[in-house]
Amino acid sequence: MMDYVHFDAEDMKKNNLMAALGCVLFPIPLIACPDSKLGRFCANQGLVFCLIMIALKLVFGIAGALLGWIPLLGPLVKLVGALAQAAAVLYAFYLAWKAYNRTPERMIGDIHILDR
């Protein structure tokens, strides 16, 4: 079951584009609509996404470097890493689409890096 988040209707109508952009590029709603709760929520989601992408790069980069010398395992690790990153990017665009259509949902649980 999806965890939808509810915001003020006026905030969603006014700031849905900036919030959607914030799911992919998190600083945008912090600059364009700093007082919007929807914008801050989507900026937080974008920051979580950015940290997840950094973690994926690190994990699969280290695993690829350590296992790269094994003939089949090295390329397989690199392929799985690329697929995981592609899936994360597609999911971020899905969340941006949901935010633009005024049905934002949480990416991963209730992680709050930016204050509300």
ZIDA-V588012 format. One record per residue. N is the residue number from 0. RES is the residue in one small letter. PHI is phi as a letter, one per 30 degrees, with the letter a starting at -180 (999 if undefined). Layout:
n->N res->RES phi->PHI
n->N res->RES phi->PHI
//
This chain:
n->0 res->m phi->999
n->1 res->m phi->d
n->2 res->d phi->c
n->3 res->y phi->d
n->4 res->v phi->c
n->5 res->h phi->c
n->6 res->f phi->b
n->7 res->d phi->e
n->8 res->a phi->d
n->9 res->e phi->d
n->10 res->d phi->d
n->11 res->m phi->d
n->12 res->k phi->d
n->13 res->k phi->d
n->14 res->n phi->c
n->15 res->n phi->d
n->16 res->l phi->d
n->17 res->m phi->d
n->18 res->a phi->d
n->19 res->a phi->d
n->20 res->l phi->d
n->21 res->g phi->d
n->22 res->c phi->d
n->23 res->v phi->c
n->24 res->l phi->b
n->25 res->f phi->d
n->26 res->p phi->d
n->27 res->i phi->e
n->28 res->p phi->d
n->29 res->l phi->d
n->30 res->i phi->c
n->31 res->a phi->d
n->32 res->c phi->b
n->33 res->p phi->d
n->34 res->d phi->c
n->35 res->s phi->d
n->36 res->k phi->d
n->37 res->l phi->d
n->38 res->g phi->d
n->39 res->r phi->d
n->40 res->f phi->d
n->41 res->c phi->d
n->42 res->a phi->d
n->43 res->n phi->d
n->44 res->q phi->d
n->45 res->g phi->d
n->46 res->l phi->d
n->47 res->v phi->d
n->48 res->f phi->d
n->49 res->c phi->d
n->50 res->l phi->d
n->51 res->i phi->d
n->52 res->m phi->d
n->53 res->i phi->d
n->54 res->a phi->d
n->55 res->l phi->d
n->56 res->k phi->d
n->57 res->l phi->d
n->58 res->v phi->d
n->59 res->f phi->d
n->60 res->g phi->d
n->61 res->i phi->d
n->62 res->a phi->d
n->63 res->g phi->d
n->64 res->a phi->d
n->65 res->l phi->d
n->66 res->l phi->c
n->67 res->g phi->d
n->68 res->w phi->d
n->69 res->i phi->d
n->70 res->p phi->e
n->71 res->l phi->c
n->72 res->l phi->d
n->73 res->g phi->e
n->74 res->p phi->d
n->75 res->l phi->d
n->76 res->v phi->d
n->77 res->k phi->d
n->78 res->l phi->d
n->79 res->v phi->d
n->80 res->g phi->d
n->81 res->a phi->d
n->82 res->l phi->d
n->83 res->a phi->d
n->84 res->q phi->d
n->85 res->a phi->d
n->86 res->a phi->d
n->87 res->a phi->d
n->88 res->v phi->d
n->89 res->l phi->d
n->90 res->y phi->d
n->91 res->a phi->d
n->92 res->f phi->d
n->93 res->y phi->d
n->94 res->l phi->d
n->95 res->a phi->d
n->96 res->w phi->d
n->97 res->k phi->d
n->98 res->a phi->d
n->99 res->y phi->d
n->100 res->n phi->d
n->101 res->r phi->i
n->102 res->t phi->b
n->103 res->p phi->d
n->104 res->e phi->b
n->105 res->r phi->d
n->106 res->m phi->d
n->107 res->i phi->b
n->108 res->g phi->h
n->109 res->d phi->b
n->110 res->i phi->d
n->111 res->h phi->b
n->112 res->i phi->c
n->113 res->l phi->d
n->114 res->d phi->d
n->115 res->r phi->d
//
